[in-house]
């Protein structure tokens, strides 16, 4: 009985393996994913890059980072994280991954970064360039 359970468990883990296919394979899905949390400093010096880290929620653990897109309008940056999924069988539980990026402001002042969360207002963080 225990042997049968062990064999079934091993089969389940190998059947739902999240290994990425070869690099030549194109992803089946590419989607923008919601940022759940952000870590970043609240002050930097002019000429310095602001480094930030995000935790991104995904539909399953088999999604991986595709790219981070950043746009700027005035004193506000907008950050969107895109993930990719190759369509391989995957366990159906919510997943997440960590990613990071940087911004290099060119003027002193107070800036805002809005991280996309799947809602209209997003997650807004501010920082000061001294």
C-alpha positions in Angstrom: 0.0 0.0 0.0 2.8 2.5 0.9 4.7 1.5 -2.2 1.7 2.2 -4.4 1.3 5.7 -2.8 5.0 6.4 -3.2 4.9 5.4 -6.9 1.8 7.6 -7.5 3.5 10.5 -5.7 6.6 10.2 -7.8 4.6 10.0 -11.0 2.6 13.1 -10.0 5.9 15.1 -9.4 7.4 14.0 -12.7 4.2 14.6 -14.7 3.9 18.1 -13.4 7.5 19.1 -13.8 8.0 22.8 -14.5 11.2 22.5 -16.5 11.5 25.0 -19.2 11.6 23.6 -22.8 14.6 24.3 -24.9 15.5 27.9 -25.7 14.4 27.5 -29.3 10.8 26.8 -28.2 8.5 29.8 -28.3 6.2 30.3 -25.2 2.5 29.4 -25.7 1.4 32.3 -23.6 2.9 35.7 -22.7 0.8 37.8 -20.3 1.2 40.8 -18.0 1.2 39.6 -14.3 0.2 41.4 -11.1 2.9 42.7 -8.8 2.1 41.6 -5.2 4.9 43.3 -3.3 7.8 45.7 -3.9 11.0 46.4 -2.1 12.9 49.6 -2.9 14.7 52.4 -1.2 12.8 55.6 -0.5 15.9 57.9 -1.3 18.8 57.8 -3.7 21.4 60.3 -4.9 21.3 62.0 -8.3 23.2 59.8 -10.8 22.5 56.6 -8.8 20.2 53.9 -10.1 17.1 53.0 -8.0 17.1 49.2 -7.7 13.7 47.6 -7.0 12.6 44.0 -6.4 9.1 42.6 -7.0 7.2 39.5 -6.2 4.8 38.6 -9.1 1.8 36.3 -8.7 1.2 33.7 -11.5 -1.6 31.3 -12.3 0.7 28.3 -11.8 4.4 27.8 -10.7 5.4 27.1 -14.4 5.2 30.7 -15.4 8.6 32.5 -15.7 9.8 36.1 -16.2 9.6 37.3 -19.8 10.4 41.0 -19.5 9.8 44.1 -17.5 8.5 47.2 -19.3 9.0 50.6 -17.9 7.6 53.9 -19.2 7.9 57.4 -17.9 5.7 60.4 -18.0 6.7 63.5 -16.1 7.7 62.4 -12.5 5.9 59.1 -12.7 7.2 55.7 -13.9 5.0 52.8 -14.8 6.3 49.2 -14.4 4.7 46.2 -16.0 6.0 42.6 -15.6 5.3 40.1 -18.3 5.6 36.3 -17.8 5.7 33.4 -20.2 4.3 29.8 -20.1 5.3 27.1 -22.5 2.1 25.0 -22.1 3.7 22.0 -20.4 1.6 20.1 -17.8 1.7 21.9 -14.5 0.3 21.6 -11.1 -2.8 23.8 -10.7 -1.8 26.1 -7.8 -1.1 29.8 -7.6 2.6 30.5 -8.1 5.0 33.4 -7.9 8.4 34.5 -8.8 10.8 37.3 -7.8 12.2 39.8 -10.3 14.0 43.1 -10.2 14.8 46.1 -12.2 16.3 49.6 -12.0 15.5 53.2 -12.9 18.0 56.0 -13.3 16.3 59.4 -12.8 18.0 62.4 -14.3 16.7 65.2 -12.0 16.4 65.8 -8.3 12.9 65.6 -6.9 10.1 63.3 -5.8 9.1 60.5 -8.2 6.4 57.9 -8.2 6.6 54.3 -9.5 3.2 52.6 -10.3 3.5 48.8 -10.5 0.7 47.1 -12.4 -1.5 44.9 -10.2 -4.4 44.1 -12.5 -6.5 47.0 -11.2 -6.9 50.6 -12.4 -4.7 52.3 -9.8 -1.8 49.9 -9.4 0.6 49.8 -6.5 2.1 53.3 -6.1 5.5 53.8 -4.4 7.4 57.1 -4.1 11.1 57.9 -3.8 13.2 61.0 -3.5 16.3 61.9 -5.6 18.6 64.1 -3.6 
